[in-house]
């Protein structure tokens, strides 16, 4: 019987820790050398207007062939974002 009581408690704890703000991914172009593709930037990614991370995990998914793969932001994007931050890097 106690096993069933833990499920609602765990669900409530999970809901309380979850962010209810919308994710609203941003579609951005991404160039890798001569290859151009698209990336979905999530909040927390240097190319997303929302700086705060809203979901754990990768902040960018890049279209590779017919699949969206989790990847980090390109170095030049990360560097530009760090230079623009109030701390200056």
C-alpha positions as CSV (number, residue, x, y, z in Angstrom):
1,X,0.0,0.0,0.0
2,X,2.8,2.5,0.8
3,X,4.2,2.0,-2.7
4,X,1.1,3.7,-4.1
5,X,1.3,6.6,-1.7
6,X,4.9,7.4,-2.8
7,X,3.9,7.9,-6.5
8,X,1.7,11.0,-5.9
9,X,4.3,12.4,-3.5
10,X,7.0,11.9,-6.1
11,X,4.9,13.5,-8.8
12,X,4.1,16.5,-6.6
13,X,7.8,16.9,-5.8
14,X,8.7,16.7,-9.5
15,X,6.0,19.3,-10.5
16,X,7.2,21.6,-7.7
17,X,10.8,21.5,-9.0
18,X,9.8,22.0,-12.7
19,X,9.8,25.3,-14.5
20,X,6.4,26.4,-15.9
21,X,7.8,29.1,-18.1
22,X,7.4,28.4,-21.8
23,X,10.4,27.0,-23.7
24,X,9.9,28.8,-27.0
25,X,12.8,27.4,-29.0
26,X,14.4,29.7,-31.6
27,X,15.4,28.5,-35.0
28,X,18.9,29.8,-35.9
29,X,21.2,29.2,-38.9
30,X,24.4,27.3,-38.1
31,X,27.4,27.1,-40.3
32,X,30.1,24.4,-39.9
33,X,32.8,25.3,-42.4
34,X,31.2,25.0,-45.8
35,X,28.1,23.3,-44.5
36,X,25.0,25.3,-43.6
37,X,22.3,23.8,-41.4
38,X,19.7,24.9,-38.8
39,X,19.7,24.7,-35.0
40,X,17.0,24.9,-32.4
41,X,18.3,27.1,-29.6
42,X,16.6,26.7,-26.2
43,X,16.7,29.1,-23.3
44,X,20.2,29.3,-21.9
45,X,21.8,29.0,-25.4
46,X,24.0,31.9,-26.4
47,X,21.7,32.6,-29.4
48,X,18.5,32.5,-27.5
49,X,17.1,35.8,-26.1
50,X,16.4,34.1,-22.7
51,X,19.7,33.7,-20.8
52,X,18.3,31.5,-18.0
53,X,18.2,27.8,-18.5
54,X,14.6,26.5,-18.3
55,X,15.2,22.8,-18.8
56,X,18.1,20.6,-17.9
57,X,20.2,19.2,-20.7
58,X,21.6,20.5,-23.9
59,X,20.5,24.0,-25.0
60,X,20.9,23.4,-28.8
61,X,19.7,20.7,-31.3
62,X,21.3,20.8,-34.7
63,X,19.8,19.3,-37.9
64,X,22.2,16.7,-39.2
65,X,20.8,15.0,-42.3
66,X,17.3,14.0,-41.2
67,X,17.9,14.0,-37.4
68,X,18.1,16.7,-34.7
69,X,21.2,16.0,-32.6
70,X,22.1,17.7,-29.3
71,X,25.3,19.7,-29.7
72,X,27.0,22.6,-28.0
73,X,27.0,26.1,-29.5
74,X,29.8,26.8,-32.0
75,X,33.0,28.3,-30.3
76,X,32.5,31.7,-32.1
77,X,29.0,32.0,-30.7
78,X,30.1,31.1,-27.2
79,X,32.9,33.5,-27.4
80,X,30.7,36.4,-28.6
81,X,28.2,35.6,-25.8
82,X,30.9,35.7,-23.2
83,X,32.2,39.1,-24.5
84,X,28.7,40.5,-24.4
85,X,28.0,39.4,-20.8
86,X,28.0,41.9,-18.0
87,X,31.0,40.2,-16.4
88,X,33.0,40.6,-19.7
89,X,33.8,37.0,-20.0
